[in-house]
C-alpha cells in the first residue's frame, strides 16, 4: 500500500524496522533533547531538520563512487523530558540497549551534545570489555571537557569529560578552537586524549588523516556540527569562527567510515527552516557514512 509515497518523518533511504524479521545494519534514532544549551537554543528541532534535508541527496555518491545500498532503518525519536537530563538519559540508554539486543548499531541525531553520554553509557553497561577498547572520535569546535558548567555535571559543555570518566581506550578530538584553560590543562595531562585544532586541520590535515588511519579496534564517532565554520553551519548552539570545512569533514569521514564503527551521532543542529545549510551538511555526514558501508 502507498508504494509511491515518501515518509519524510524518516531519514531518506531508510526503511521501517520489523522487530522480528530484520537484517543487521544501522538504525537512525532521533533524540530531540535541548535543555542545557547556553547560547542559541533549538537543537530539539535537529532530528526533524536533518531528516528533511536528507531527501536532497541522490542514492549514488559521486565523491566515493558508491551507491547507498546498506541496511538502514529509522525508528523515530526517543521520548525526552526537556529540562531533565537524568530521566532523558534513562530513556536513551534503554532504547540503545534494545538496539544492541537486536544486533543493530545506532546512528543518533541530536539534540544537544549531552545525548552522546547516554548512548555510550548504554554501550558500557552492555559490554564493558568492548567499551574499554573503544576509540571515541570527537569532531567539535569545543573541548567539552569541563568538569562542571554552571554547577551542572551533565551539560553540553561537560559531555566529553563524562565520556572520559567512563574510561574508553582513547578520545581523539578534531577541529578544536575554543575552551577554558582548565579543559586545556586537563586534556594535556591525559595520555589517552589526543586533540587537533582548527589550525592543525588547515596546516597538517594529512597528518591527522594518517593518525585516523592507524586506529585499530572499535570506533564511535560523535560530530558536533559546530566543528564546521559558521559559514557552513550557522544554526548551532554555540558557533565559533574559523572552523573546518565540509570538504575536511568529508575527507575524515572517508577514512573512519570504513573502519569498525560501532555507532555515530550528529548533534547540535538548531535549524528550524527548510534549506538551512547546517541541516544539509549534518545530513551529509550520515549520508557519506552510510554510502561507505558494505552493501
N, C-alpha and C positions, 0 to 999 in steps of 0.2 A: 504494500500500500504506500502511496505517496512517493513513488520512485523518483519523481522529478522535483522534489522539494529539498532544499538545504536547511539544516537546523543550525543557524548561526549562533545558537547558545553553546555549541560545541566548537572546539578548535577544528579548523579545516583539515581534511584528510583523516580525521579520527572517526571511529565508529563507537556505537554503544557497547558496553561490556555486559556479556552474559555471565552471571555468577557461576554457572555450572559448566558451560562449554566455551572456553576461550583459549587462544594461543598465548604463549609467553610474549611479552613485549612491554612497552611503556604506557603508563596511564597518566593522562593530564588531569590535574586536580587544582581547582581554584581555591585560594584562601584569601577572601576579601576582608582581611583584618587591618584596621587602621586606627590606632589609638595612641601610640607614643610618638607620632611624628611631631617634630618640634618647629618646623618652618611652614611647609606647604602641605596641608592635608589633602587626602583624596585617593590614596593608594588602594582603598577598598574598591575603587572602580577599575583597578588594573586588570583583573581576570576578564571582565566583560570587554574592555577595550582591546586587549591582546587577542582575544578570540575573534572579535570583529575584524581586526587588522589582518588576521591570518588568511582571510579569503582573498587577499590581493596577490597571493603567491601562486605560481604555476607548480604543477606536480614535478616538472623537470627543473633541476637546479643546474643552470649553465656553468656556474663557477666550479662546481665539483663534478660535473658531468654525471650526475646521478638522478634517478627518479626516486620520489618518496614512496617507497613500497613496504616499509616496515610496519609491523603491527603497532597500532597506536589507538588507544581508547581515551574517551573523555567521560568522566563520571560526574561532572558538575563541580559544585563548590562545597567545601566543608562549612558546616554551620559554625558561626563565630559569635562571640559575645563581645562586641566592641566596648572597650573600657575595662575589660577583664582578661588579661593575658593568661592567667592561670587556668581559667575554665576553657578558654580557646585552645590552649596548649594540650589539654586532655583530649579534646575532640580531634585535633591534628594528629596526635600520636595514635589514637585509636584507629583513625582512618588509614594512616600509613601502615600500621601494623596489619590491618586487614588485607592490604595490597600485598604485603610481604608473605602473608599466609597463602595467598593465591599464586605466588611465584612471579609477581609483577613488580615493576620498578616505577618510582614516582617521577613525574615532571610537574613541578608545582609552580603556580602562577600567583604571585602576591599582588596586593598586600604589602605591608611593610616588612622590613628585613627580619623582625623578630621571629617570623614563621620558620626560618631556617633552623632555629634551635629545636622546635618541636619535631620537625622532620628527622633531624639527625638524632634527637633523643629517642625517637621510636626505633631507629636502627640500632642504637647502642643497647637498648633494653632487649631487642630481638636477638642480637648476636654480638656480644661484647668482643669476642675474638676478632670477628670481621671488622668491627669498628676500630679496633686498636691498630689495624693495618691500613686504615683509610687515609688517603690524602685529600684534603679539602682545598680546592682551588677557588679562590675568592676574588672576583672582579668588583672593584669598588673605588670610588673617589676617596673613601674614608677608611681608616683602620677599623672602626667599630670595636675597639679593644678597651674601652673604658670599663673600669670595674663597676661603677655606678654612674647613672646620669640622672640628675635632679632627684637623687636619693633612691632611684629605682635600679634594681639589679637586672631587670628584664626590659630592654629598650632597644630601639633600632641602633642606638649608639654603643650598646654593650654586647650585641649578639655574638660577635666572633670571640669575645672574651669568654662568654658562656660556652661556646663550642669548644674553645681551647681547654676549658675546665673539664670537659669530658674526655680529654686525652686521645685525640686522633693521632695517627702517626706523624702527620705534618700538615701545616697550613701554609699555602702559598698565596700571597696577596699581590694583585696586579692592578696598576693604574692609580695607586695611592697618591694623593696630593693634599690631604687635609687630615689633621689630627692634633690632639693635645700632647704636650710634652710627656706626660705620664704614659700615654699609649706608646709613643715612640721609644721611650726607655724600656717599657715592658717588652715590646716586640724585639728590640735589640738584645735583650737579656735571655731570650728563649732560643734554644738550639733547634727547635722544631718549627720555628716560624721563619719564613723567607718572604721578603717583600720587594716589589719592583715599583718604582714611582712612575708617574706620567713621563718624566724626563728619560727614565730608563727605556720606556717603550719607544719614545721618539728617537733616542740616540743609539740604542742597542737591542732592537727588537729581536734580531737573530739569536742573541744570547739567551733571551727569555724563551724563545721557541725551542732552542736546544735543551734548556732546563726542563721544559714541559715534556719534551720527547723522551727524556730519561726517567720519567716517573714510572715506577712499577707498582703493581698491586691495584686495588680498587680505588676509584676516584669519585668524589662528589663535587659538582660544580655549582657554585652559587653566584649569580650575576645580579648585582645591584645596578640597574640600568643607568644610574648617575655616574658610572665609570666612563660613559661617553661624555664628550664635551656637550655643554648645553645647546650648542648649535644643532646637535643631532638629537638630543633628548632634553628638551626644555621642561617637560611636565614631570618633574620628580620632586620628592620631598625636600631634599637638600642639595640643590645644584651647586657645582663647583667648577670654575673656569679652568681652561687649559687641559681638558680631558683627552682621552684617546678617541680614535675614530672608529666608525663601523668596519672599515677595512682591517684595522688592527684586531678588533674582536673576532671578525670572520677568520683571520689567519690563526688566531689562538684556538678557536673552536674547531678548526680543521684538524689540528693536532690532537686535541683532547677527545673529540667525539668518537674516534676510532679505538680508543683505549677501553679498559674495563670500567665503564662508568655505571656506578650504582644508581645515580639519580642526578637531577638538575632542578634548580629553581631560578626563576627570573622575577625580581621583586622591585618595588618602589616606583612602579608606573602610576602616575597620578593624572592620567588623561581622562577627560570626560567628553571628548568630542571626536567625531569621525575624521580620520586623515591626519591625526596628530603624529608627528614623526617619532615621538617617544614610543608609542604603542606599536608602530610599524617596525621600528628597529628591535623592540623586545620580541615581537612575534617572529622576526627573522632569526633570532638566536635559537629558538625552539625549532624552527623550520630547518635551519642548517644542521642542527644536531640530528634530527630525525632522518634527513636525507643521507647522512653518513652512517646510519645503522645498517647492519646486514639485512638483506631482503627476507 
